[in-house]
Amino acid sequence: MDITPQEKSMIKAFRETGLPPLFVLIRVRNDIANDIENVEESQRDVIVKTLEKYIGPLWEDHQEAKTNLT
């Protein structure tokens, strides 16, 4: 998959702000899921499912860490 200049700029901006990786993955997943103009539906579904596969374990770890802090 090729990365467009716009995508490179977005990735750079996320890195510079120091946002947590989980937040970035969720944000990217939501943006792709809602992008009906630039991403074909079949491609969109594959990308979203792939991202969700990575987000799931990270979300569980995040929730567990949050629970252990209280």
Secondary structure, DSSP 8 states (H G I E B T S, - for coil): ----HHHHHHHHHHHHHT--HHHHHHHHHHHHHT-TTTS-HHHHHHHHHHHHHHHHHHHHHHHHHHHHH-
